[in-house]
Amino acid sequence: MSLAHKLARPALLTLTPYRHAAWEPSLERLNANENPWRPTNDVSAAGLNRYPEPEPQALERRLAALYGVPSHQLLVGRGLDEGIDLLMRAFLVPGQDAVLQCPPTFGMYAVAAQIQGADLIEVPLMRSADFTIDWVGLQSALSARVKLVMLCSPNNPTGHCIPRDQLQALARQLADHALLVVDEAYIEFSDTDSVLACLDDHPNLVILRTLSKAYGLAGARCGVVIAASDIIDLLRRIRPPYSMATPTQEAILTALTEEALREASVRIEQLKGERSRLAQALKTLPQVTQVYPSEANFLLVACASAATMMTRARRAGFLIRDVSHHPQTRECVRISIGTRNQNDRLVEGLRLS
Ligand SMILES: Cc1ncc(COP(=O)(O)O)c(C=O)c1O
């Protein structure tokens, strides 16, 4: 029995997936109750009157090439948020199974787990040790109920990475009883190795990547789940049909040209440079007590009063994020790295009382 079948919600193993209308572009479509005319001002290539390709194969092939994995090991979704939701729905039996996470971290893991009716087990990061993982605490929190371990590297909102060998050791330990999901939404901004290279060594490893951050495509809503093909096949069974809209598919295929990718690499380097510059500038502000090292496109900043930082930023015309609701990041704000000009204006605004 494959690992995906062993861990899947039993109800899904007998589920008959929705059968969408046949997709054969060479034939005229009178099979999906679509409107035969394009709407006014439709600038799409495929026609907005038509449903999009139900399983977006061209898009999945392009993204598989981008990440260097075979297409049968990748599932595309409407942002990573959809991928996270599908994982919870595929593997967690409500009222029985649990998700383990290390807060403070990306909020959608907890929300998706709770929507699914799963338990949430939390092992807080250690603020006193640069927000590293409490491995001893994590070991004692692991139980047979834990089906998904959600780790984020670089972590949102702390910006730190988890070394690859530590992730591999955990994947080995969880081997045939839980999936290790590593969210690498920000990995392109980091110098730490991605776990992608060890995918084939760990049948229980699931990697999340998104076009929202390094590729500047947050508005297109596109993220991918990368894992062994039995896990991807299971997620495909429960993914809604036609989930990637035609304008999204077309925009992404247009946006991921070789030239655009070269431009994205230049911008990543630019952002990393700005990250160091902004960190130095923030450290000169009297109300800032610490700027944590970051491998992402944001900085976590501890200060005398997060509320005052928020007010000053707003007065200067900027929104930044108060992350004080997490007990481990009391009086902290998260600041996304902007352009050089934005960063300079923000620091000046924060300096003014
Ligand atoms: C760690 C992390 N994972 C996933 C996401 C969601 O990504 P997407 O825009 O692809 O839904 C975010 C968004 O901020 C994030 O910070």
The ligand as an SDF file (V2000), in Angstrom:
LIG
                    3D

 16 16  0  0  0  0  0  0  0  0999 V2000
    4.8330   31.0370    4.5370 C   0  0  0  0  0  0  0  0  0  0  0  0
    3.7420   31.3020    3.5630 C   0  0  0  0  0  0  0  0  0  0  0  0
    3.2010   30.2770    2.9210 N   0  0  0  0  0  0  0  0  0  0  0  0
    2.2170   30.4700    2.0380 C   0  0  0  0  0  0  0  0  0  0  0  0
    1.7380   31.7350    1.7690 C   0  0  0  0  0  0  0  0  0  0  0  0
    0.6090   31.8710    0.8010 C   0  0  0  0  0  0  0  0  0  0  0  0
    1.1200   31.8950   -0.4770 O   0  0  0  0  0  0  0  0  0  0  0  0
    0.1810   32.0920   -1.7410 P   0  0  0  0  0  0  0  0  0  0  0  0
    0.2070   33.5410   -2.0790 O   0  0  0  0  0  0  0  0  0  0  0  0
    0.8110   31.2510   -2.7890 O   0  0  0  0  0  0  0  0  0  0  0  0
   -1.1920   31.6240   -1.3500 O   0  0  0  0  0  0  0  0  0  0  0  0
    2.2730   32.8390    2.4260 C   0  0  0  0  0  0  0  0  0  0  0  0
    1.7500   34.1740    2.1680 C   0  0  0  0  0  0  0  0  0  0  0  0
    2.1200   35.1670    2.6980 O   0  0  0  0  0  0  0  0  0  0  0  0
    3.2980   32.6070    3.3620 C   0  0  0  0  0  0  0  0  0  0  0  0
    3.8440   33.6150    4.0450 O   0  0  0  0  0  0  0  0  0  0  0  0
  1  2  1  0
  2  3  1  0
  2 15  2  0
  3  4  2  0
  4  5  1  0
  5  6  1  0
  5 12  2  0
  6  7  1  0
  7  8  1  0
  8  9  2  0
  8 10  1  0
  8 11  1  0
 12 13  1  0
 12 15  1  0
 13 14  2  0
 15 16  1  0
M  END
$$$$
